[in-house]
Amino acid sequence: MPVIGLGTWQLTKDTTGTVQQALEMDYPMIDTAVDYGTQPAIGEAMHRSGTRPEDVYIVTKVEENEDAYDGTVRDLDELDLDYVDLMLIHRPPGRSPGHELWEGLIRAREDGLTRDIGVSNYSVDQLEELVDASGEVPAVNQIEWTPFGWNSHMLDYCRDREIVIQAYSPLTRTERLDDRRLNEIAASYDKTPAQLLIRWDLQLGVVPIPKANDPAHLAENLDVFDFEISDEHMEELNRLNEHWSSLGQSPMYE
């Protein structure tokens, strides 16, 4: 799995052109879902750019209120692909971890429709219940994750079980980019606050999937591999944690 990707939630300004540009800039992973409305445009961008399925890691999702196998087939039709690399349950159905959904994704993987399966927006308790019932450990839990809202218990749990945390909205949907200390630390590395947030994820072993419409931001978000945040600054960024979420609430704290 690549260590960084492009998020496409609300990527509605020339989605095809933006994704095509990202692919031509060698973005290694694209994240989508049926309710983002971006899947057909991603398929078209791959076609226009000449990107082969094996050249980019595609992540998409089934919804909590549908048949997971049928949802997988629908997603592939929209993407115009024979398979994707990773299929997730977009969110748990209520308090349940969604055993039937999980069984549907297992069947989709067995039939070659997806190479791996995982979940999104799951708490540790829901992850444990799903694993205990099925014996199948999700490859991924995709959740909102920033220095302002993260969970050490979730991090330790996923590390111990080799579950990758993918971070959606890793740039706080721009809501916290003006934080004074974030800007001061970023400036000390001659980097932007967005780049610092992405690098923080990478050094935790978390996979960020930032969204960008502007070509300059697409390039900026990839320009994070030429510096390393010091241990002191990592600890300081960790201490920014307020259990904050741009959504108002995160399943990490349930």
C-alpha positions as CSV (number, residue, x, y, z in Angstrom):
1,M,0.0,0.0,0.0
2,P,1.4,3.5,-0.9
3,V,2.1,5.8,2.1
4,I,0.1,8.7,0.7
5,G,-2.8,9.3,-1.7
6,L,-5.4,11.7,-3.0
7,G,-8.7,12.1,-1.3
8,T,-11.7,12.9,-3.5
9,W,-14.5,13.8,-1.1
10,Q,-16.1,17.0,-2.4
11,L,-13.6,17.1,-5.2
12,T,-16.2,18.5,-7.6
13,K,-14.3,21.1,-9.5
14,D,-13.2,19.4,-12.7
15,T,-12.8,16.0,-10.9
16,T,-11.5,14.3,-14.1
17,G,-8.9,17.0,-14.8
18,T,-7.7,17.1,-11.2
19,V,-7.4,13.3,-10.8
20,Q,-5.7,13.1,-14.2
21,Q,-3.2,15.7,-13.2
22,A,-2.6,13.9,-9.9
23,L,-2.0,10.6,-11.8
24,E,0.4,12.4,-14.1
25,M,2.2,13.8,-11.0
26,D,2.6,10.2,-9.9
27,Y,0.1,10.2,-7.0
28,P,0.3,6.5,-6.1
29,M,-3.2,6.1,-4.5
30,I,-6.7,7.5,-5.1
31,D,-9.5,7.3,-2.5
32,T,-13.2,7.5,-3.4
33,A,-16.7,6.2,-2.5
34,V,-20.0,6.0,-4.3
35,D,-21.5,8.8,-2.2
36,Y,-18.6,11.1,-3.2
37,G,-19.9,11.0,-6.8
38,T,-16.3,10.9,-8.1
39,Q,-16.0,7.3,-9.2
40,P,-16.9,7.8,-12.9
41,A,-14.5,10.8,-13.2
42,I,-11.7,8.7,-11.7
43,G,-12.3,6.0,-14.2
44,E,-12.2,8.6,-17.0
45,A,-9.1,10.2,-15.6
46,M,-7.3,6.9,-15.6
47,H,-8.4,6.3,-19.2
48,R,-7.3,9.8,-20.4
49,S,-3.9,9.5,-18.6
50,G,-3.2,6.0,-19.8
51,T,-2.9,4.8,-16.2
52,R,-3.2,1.1,-15.9
53,P,-5.0,-0.4,-12.9
54,E,-1.8,-1.9,-11.7
55,D,-0.1,1.5,-11.7
56,V,-2.3,3.1,-9.1
57,Y,-3.8,1.9,-5.8
58,I,-7.6,2.5,-5.8
59,V,-9.6,2.6,-2.6
60,T,-13.3,2.7,-2.5
61,K,-16.2,1.8,-0.2
62,V,-19.6,0.2,0.2
63,E,-22.3,1.9,2.2
64,E,-23.7,0.6,5.5
65,N,-27.2,0.2,4.2
66,E,-26.5,-1.9,1.1
67,D,-25.5,-5.4,0.1
68,A,-21.7,-5.3,0.2
69,Y,-21.1,-7.6,-2.7
70,D,-23.6,-5.8,-4.9
71,G,-22.1,-2.5,-3.8
72,T,-18.7,-3.7,-4.8
73,V,-19.9,-4.6,-8.3
74,R,-21.6,-1.2,-8.6
75,D,-18.4,0.6,-7.6
76,L,-16.4,-1.3,-10.2
77,D,-18.9,-0.5,-12.9
78,E,-18.7,3.3,-12.0
79,L,-14.9,3.1,-12.0
80,D,-14.8,1.0,-15.2
81,L,-12.4,-1.4,-13.5
82,D,-12.4,-5.2,-13.0
83,Y,-11.0,-4.9,-9.5
84,V,-9.9,-2.4,-6.9
85,D,-7.0,-2.7,-4.4
86,L,-9.0,-2.0,-1.3
87,M,-12.7,-2.1,-0.5
88,L,-13.9,-0.6,2.8
89,I,-17.2,-0.6,4.8
90,H,-17.7,3.2,4.7
91,R,-19.1,3.4,8.2
92,P,-20.5,0.8,10.7
93,P,-24.3,0.3,10.6
94,G,-25.3,1.9,13.9
95,R,-23.6,0.3,16.9
96,S,-23.0,-3.0,15.1
97,P,-19.8,-3.6,13.2
98,G,-21.7,-5.0,10.3
99,H,-21.1,-8.7,10.1
100,E,-23.1,-9.2,7.0
101,L,-21.3,-6.4,5.2
102,W,-18.0,-7.9,6.2
103,E,-19.0,-11.3,4.9
104,G,-20.0,-9.7,1.6
105,L,-16.6,-8.1,1.3
106,I,-14.8,-11.3,2.1
107,R,-16.8,-12.9,-0.7
108,A,-15.9,-10.1,-3.1
109,R,-12.2,-10.6,-2.3
110,E,-12.5,-14.3,-2.9
111,D,-14.1,-13.6,-6.3
112,G,-11.2,-11.3,-7.2
113,L,-13.2,-8.0,-7.1
114,T,-10.9,-6.5,-4.5
115,R,-7.4,-7.4,-3.4
116,D,-8.0,-6.4,0.2
117,I,-10.8,-5.3,2.5
118,G,-11.1,-3.0,5.5
119,V,-13.3,-0.6,7.3
120,S,-13.8,3.1,7.9
121,N,-14.9,5.1,10.9
122,Y,-14.7,2.2,13.3
123,S,-13.9,2.3,17.0
124,V,-11.6,-0.1,18.7
125,D,-14.5,-2.0,20.2
126,Q,-16.1,-2.4,16.8
127,L,-12.9,-3.6,15.3
128,E,-12.5,-6.2,18.0
129,E,-16.0,-7.4,17.6
130,L,-15.6,-7.8,13.9
131,V,-12.3,-9.7,14.2
132,D,-13.6,-11.9,17.0
133,A,-16.7,-12.9,15.0
134,S,-15.0,-13.5,11.7
135,G,-11.4,-14.3,12.4
136,E,-10.6,-11.8,9.6
137,V,-8.5,-8.7,10.5
138,P,-9.3,-5.6,8.4
139,A,-6.3,-4.3,6.4
140,V,-7.3,-0.7,7.1
141,N,-9.3,1.5,9.4
142,Q,-9.8,4.8,7.6
143,I,-10.6,7.6,10.1
144,E,-10.2,11.3,10.6
145,W,-6.8,11.8,12.1
146,T,-4.8,15.0,12.9
147,P,-2.7,16.2,15.7
148,F,-5.8,18.0,17.0
149,G,-7.8,14.8,17.1
150,W,-6.1,11.4,17.4
151,N,-6.2,8.4,19.8
152,S,-3.1,6.6,21.2
153,H,-5.2,3.6,22.1
154,M,-6.4,3.3,18.5
155,L,-2.8,3.8,17.2
156,D,-1.5,1.0,19.5
157,Y,-4.3,-1.4,18.8
158,C,-3.8,-1.0,15.0
159,R,-0.1,-1.3,15.2
160,D,-0.3,-4.5,17.3
161,R,-2.7,-6.1,14.7
162,E,-1.0,-4.7,11.6
163,I,-4.1,-2.6,10.7
164,V,-3.1,0.4,8.6
165,I,-4.7,3.7,9.7
166,Q,-5.6,5.8,6.7
167,A,-6.2,9.4,7.6
168,Y,-9.0,11.3,5.9
169,S,-9.2,15.0,6.2
170,P,-5.6,15.1,7.5
171,L,-5.4,18.8,6.8
172,T,-8.3,19.5,9.1
173,R,-10.4,20.6,6.1
174,T,-8.3,23.8,6.5
175,E,-10.1,24.6,9.8
176,R,-6.9,24.5,12.0
177,L,-4.2,25.5,9.5
178,D,-3.9,28.9,11.1
179,D,-2.9,27.4,14.5
180,R,-0.1,29.5,15.8
181,R,2.2,26.7,17.0
182,L,1.6,24.6,14.0
183,N,2.7,27.5,11.8
184,E,5.8,28.2,14.0
185,I,6.9,24.6,13.8
186,A,6.3,24.4,10.0
187,A,8.3,27.6,9.4
188,S,11.3,26.0,11.3
189,Y,11.5,23.4,8.5
190,D,10.7,25.9,5.7
191,K,7.4,24.0,5.1
192,T,3.7,24.9,5.1
193,P,1.4,23.8,7.9
194,A,-0.3,21.4,5.5
195,Q,3.1,19.7,4.8
196,L,3.8,19.5,8.5
197,L,0.5,17.7,9.1
198,I,1.1,15.2,6.3
199,R,4.7,14.6,7.6
200,W,3.4,14.0,11.1
201,D,1.1,11.3,9.8
202,L,3.9,9.6,7.9
203,Q,6.2,9.5,10.9
204,L,3.5,7.9,13.0
205,G,3.1,5.2,10.3
206,V,-0.4,6.6,9.3
207,V,-1.3,6.9,5.6
208,P,-2.7,10.4,4.8
209,I,-5.1,11.0,1.9
210,P,-5.3,14.8,1.6
211,K,-7.7,16.3,-0.9
212,A,-6.5,19.1,-3.3
213,N,-8.1,20.9,-6.3
214,D,-5.3,23.3,-7.1
215,P,-2.2,22.1,-9.0
216,A,0.0,23.9,-6.6
217,H,-1.6,22.2,-3.6
218,L,-1.3,18.8,-5.3
219,A,2.4,19.3,-5.7
220,E,2.7,20.8,-2.2
221,N,1.1,17.7,-0.6
222,L,3.6,15.4,-2.2
223,D,6.6,17.5,-1.2
224,V,7.0,16.0,2.2
225,F,9.8,13.4,1.8
226,D,12.8,15.8,2.1
227,F,12.6,16.6,5.8
228,E,12.0,14.9,9.2
229,I,10.2,16.3,12.2
230,S,12.3,16.1,15.3
231,D,11.3,13.9,18.3
232,E,10.7,17.1,20.3
233,H,8.4,18.6,17.7
234,M,6.6,15.3,17.2
235,E,5.8,15.3,20.9
236,E,4.7,18.9,20.8
237,L,2.4,18.1,17.9
238,N,1.0,15.1,19.7
239,R,0.1,17.4,22.6
240,L,-2.1,19.5,20.4
241,N,-4.7,16.7,20.8
242,E,-8.1,18.0,21.9
243,H,-10.1,15.0,20.6
244,W,-11.2,17.5,17.9
245,S,-13.1,16.5,14.8
246,S,-14.2,18.6,11.8
247,L,-17.3,16.4,11.9
248,G,-18.0,17.3,15.5
249,Q,-17.5,13.8,16.8
250,S,-15.2,10.9,16.0
251,P,-15.8,7.2,16.6
252,M,-12.3,6.9,18.1
253,Y,-13.6,8.3,21.4
254,E,-16.7,6.1,21.7
